[in-house]
Amino acid sequence: MGFLRRSLISGGVTKGHCAVYIGESQKKRFVVLVSYLNQPSFQDLSSQAEEEFGFDYPMGGLTIHCKEDVFIDLTSRLRRL
């Protein structure tokens, strides 16, 4: 899972990556490639979350309210591009 790492410890993020918090109630921190943020499918997921929940980043990073398996499926598909 090198392209997508779930990080349970706080700390720095490697250059070219960003922290994303995923979950519906309990958030998990993932570190993904910054290039994913420009992908239309990632932007669609982010937009859907924004429409439903607004932009509120209490954890200090991008927060997307969605099921963890949906996010993992999306990033797996992006990895193959």
C-alpha positions in Angstrom: 0.0 0.0 0.0 2.8 2.4 -0.8 0.6 4.7 -2.9 -1.9 5.1 -0.1 -0.9 4.9 3.5 -3.1 5.1 6.5 -1.3 7.1 9.1 -2.3 6.7 12.7 0.4 8.9 14.0 0.6 12.6 13.6 3.6 13.9 11.8 5.0 15.3 8.7 3.9 14.4 5.2 6.5 13.6 2.6 7.0 16.1 -0.3 4.4 15.4 -3.1 1.9 14.0 -0.7 -1.0 15.4 1.5 -3.0 14.2 4.4 -6.7 13.4 3.9 -9.1 12.5 6.6 -11.8 10.0 5.5 -14.8 8.6 7.2 -18.4 9.2 8.0 -18.2 9.6 11.8 -14.7 8.4 12.9 -12.1 9.8 10.6 -9.0 8.0 9.5 -5.9 9.8 8.2 -4.5 8.8 4.8 -1.5 10.2 3.0 -2.0 10.4 -0.8 -0.2 11.8 -3.7 -0.9 15.5 -4.3 -1.5 14.6 -8.0 -4.7 12.8 -7.0 -6.3 16.1 -6.0 -6.3 17.1 -9.7 -8.1 14.0 -10.9 -11.7 14.5 -11.9 -12.9 11.4 -9.9 -11.2 12.7 -6.8 -12.7 16.2 -7.3 -16.1 14.7 -7.8 -15.9 12.8 -4.5 -14.7 16.0 -2.7 -17.5 18.0 -4.3 -20.1 15.6 -3.2 -18.8 15.7 0.3 -18.7 19.5 0.2 -22.3 19.7 -1.0 -23.5 17.4 1.7 -21.3 18.5 4.7 -19.7 21.8 3.7 -16.1 22.7 4.0 -15.1 22.1 7.5 -11.6 20.9 8.2 -11.5 20.6 12.0 -8.6 18.1 11.8 -6.3 20.5 10.0 -6.4 18.7 6.6 -8.7 17.9 3.8 -11.7 16.0 5.2 -14.0 13.9 3.0 -17.1 12.4 4.5 -17.4 9.1 2.7 -17.0 5.4 3.4 -13.4 4.3 3.7 -13.9 1.5 1.2 -15.2 4.0 -1.4 -12.1 6.2 -0.9 -9.7 3.2 -1.1 -11.4 2.0 -4.3 -11.1 5.4 -5.9 -7.4 5.8 -5.0 -6.7 2.2 -6.3 -8.2 3.2 -9.6 -6.2 6.4 -9.7 -3.0 4.5 -9.1 -3.5 2.5 -12.3 -3.7 5.6 -14.4 
